[in-house]
Amino acid sequence: MPLHVVDTAGLRDTEDQVEKIGVERALKAIGEADRVLLVVDATAPEAVDPFALWPEFLEQRPDPAKVTLIRNKADLTGEAIDMQTSADGHVTLSLSAKSAGNGLELLREHLKACMGYEQTSESSFSARRRHLEALRHASAALEHGRAQLTLAGAGELLAEDLRQAQQLLGEITGAFSSDDLLGRIFSSFCIGK
């Protein structure tokens, strides 16, 4: 599953100009993120209510349900490795990155759930067979499209073969958009009306 993670500067009040730029960039990244992981040291006093310390953070997070507060160092605080959802919708996850990654699997499962991953009853063998079948059909569509273009000079017919190949690959990845494909084709080829 593709997941783009951005590690930003910590949020803090500072007079240092370089640090201020880092905090500004962090706040911008927070505003653009699909999911925000706010990692705090659970042994620090500010971990009691980290959101109260950073009003700028609260301004950048339009939906509390997009925030996961990660309380690290549960091995030192004695907190249970656990995940809870607050009344406003943000998730709090306690873990210990140092103690053999205690809680990291819980974090992985949480992130997969946030991305819409669902465990299906389909066996890995049948999924693999289905994926290989889709790849074979996509390859055939691409070969047919290449033949249409190189042998027959029919570039306008290539679009349908590319659409079929993309749809077959989209069955594997879970993503398919014919508009994206057509946009690429029309920007790259001169197709008659």
C-alpha positions in Angstrom: 0.0 0.0 0.0 1.6 3.3 -1.0 1.9 5.7 1.9 3.7 9.0 1.7 5.1 10.0 5.1 6.5 13.4 5.8 8.5 14.0 9.0 8.3 17.6 9.9 10.0 19.9 12.4 8.6 19.8 15.8 6.0 22.4 16.8 7.4 24.9 19.3 7.6 28.6 20.0 11.0 29.9 19.0 12.8 33.1 18.2 15.3 31.3 15.9 14.4 32.3 12.3 15.4 28.9 10.8 13.3 27.0 13.3 10.4 29.4 12.6 10.6 28.5 8.9 10.6 24.8 9.9 7.5 25.2 12.1 5.7 27.1 9.3 6.5 24.3 6.8 5.3 21.7 9.4 2.0 23.6 9.8 1.6 23.8 6.0 2.2 20.1 5.7 -0.3 19.4 8.5 -2.9 21.5 6.6 -2.4 19.4 3.4 -2.2 16.0 5.0 -4.8 13.3 4.8 -3.7 12.0 8.2 -1.7 13.7 10.9 0.4 11.7 13.3 1.3 13.9 16.3 4.0 12.1 18.2 4.6 13.2 21.8 6.9 12.0 24.6 4.4 10.5 27.1 6.8 11.3 29.9 6.9 15.0 29.2 4.5 17.4 31.1 3.1 18.8 27.8 1.9 15.3 26.9 -1.1 15.7 29.3 -2.9 18.0 26.8 -0.6 18.5 23.7 -3.3 20.2 21.7 -3.6 23.0 24.2 0.0 23.9 23.7 -0.2 24.4 19.9 -3.3 26.5 18.9 -1.6 26.8 15.5 -1.9 23.0 15.1 -5.6 23.1 16.0 -6.1 25.8 13.3 -4.5 23.6 10.7 -6.5 20.5 11.5 -10.0 20.9 10.1 -11.2 17.5 11.1 -10.1 15.9 14.4 -10.9 12.5 13.0 -7.8 13.0 10.8 -5.4 13.2 13.8 -3.7 10.3 15.5 -2.0 11.4 18.8 0.8 8.9 19.4 2.0 8.7 23.0 5.5 7.2 22.8 7.5 5.8 25.7 4.6 3.7 27.2 7.4 1.5 28.6 8.4 4.4 30.9 4.9 5.6 31.9 3.4 2.2 32.4 0.5 2.9 29.9 -1.1 0.0 28.3 -0.4 -0.5 24.6 -3.8 0.7 23.4 -5.8 2.8 21.0 -8.8 4.9 21.9 -11.0 7.4 20.0 -11.9 10.6 21.8 -15.3 12.4 21.8 -14.0 14.9 19.1 -12.9 12.0 16.9 -9.1 12.0 17.2 -7.4 8.7 17.9 -4.9 8.3 20.8 -2.4 5.4 20.5 0.0 4.5 23.2 3.1 2.6 22.2 6.8 2.1 22.9 9.0 2.4 19.9 12.0 1.4 22.0 10.6 -1.8 23.6 10.8 -4.1 20.6 8.3 -1.8 18.8 5.5 -2.5 21.2 2.4 -1.1 19.6 3.9 -0.5 16.2 1.8 -3.3 14.7 -1.3 -1.6 16.2 -0.2 1.6 14.5 0.3 -0.2 11.1 -3.2 -1.7 11.4 -4.6 1.7 12.3 -2.9 3.4 9.2 -4.2 0.6 6.9 -7.7 1.1 8.3 -7.4 4.9 7.7 -6.4 4.2 4.1 -9.5 2.0 3.5 -7.7 -1.3 3.6 -10.1 -4.2 4.4 -9.0 -7.7 5.0 -11.1 -9.9 2.7 -11.8 -13.6 2.9 -10.2 -14.1 -0.5 -7.2 -16.4 -0.2 -3.8 -15.1 -1.2 -3.7 -17.9 -3.8 -6.9 -16.9 -5.5 -6.0 -13.2 -5.3 -2.6 -14.0 -6.9 -4.3 -16.0 -9.7 -6.8 -13.2 -10.3 -4.0 -10.6 -10.4 -1.9 -12.7 -12.8 -5.0 -13.1 -15.1 -5.6 -9.3 -15.0 -1.9 -8.8 -15.9 -2.1 -11.2 -18.8 -5.2 -9.4 -20.2 -3.6 -6.0 -19.7 -0.5 -7.2 -21.5 -2.6 -8.5 -24.4 -4.4 -5.1 -24.6 -1.1 -3.2 -24.7 0.2 -5.5 -27.4 -2.9 -5.1 -29.4 -2.6 -1.3 -29.0 1.0 -1.3 -30.1 0.0 -3.3 -33.2 -2.8 -0.8 -34.0 -0.3 2.0 -33.7 2.7 0.6 -35.5 1.2 -1.7 -38.1 -2.1 0.0 -38.9 -1.1 3.5 -38.0 -4.4 3.8 -36.1 -3.6 6.0 -33.1 -7.2 6.7 -32.5 -7.8 3.0 -31.8 -5.0 2.9 -29.3 -7.0 4.8 -26.8 -9.5 1.9 -26.3 -6.6 -0.6 -25.8 -5.0 1.7 -23.2 -8.3 2.2 -21.4 -8.8 -1.6 -21.2 -5.2 -2.1 -19.9 -5.7 0.6 -17.3 -9.0 -0.8 -16.2 -7.4 -4.3 -15.7 -4.5 -2.8 -13.8 -6.9 -0.8 -11.8 -8.6 -4.0 -10.7 -5.3 -5.0 -9.0 -4.4 -1.6 -7.5 -8.0 -0.5 -6.7 -7.6 2.7 -8.7 -9.1 3.5 -12.1 -9.9 6.7 -13.8 -10.7 6.8 -17.4 -10.7 10.7 -17.3 -7.0 10.6 -16.3 -6.2 8.2 -19.2 -8.1 10.4 -21.7 -6.5 13.5 -20.5 -3.0 12.0 -21.0 -4.0 10.7 -24.5 -5.4 14.1 -25.6 -2.4 15.9 -24.3 0.0 13.6 -26.1 -1.7 12.8 -29.4 -3.4 14.7 -32.1 -6.7 12.8 -32.5 -9.1 13.7 -35.3 -12.6 14.8 -34.5 
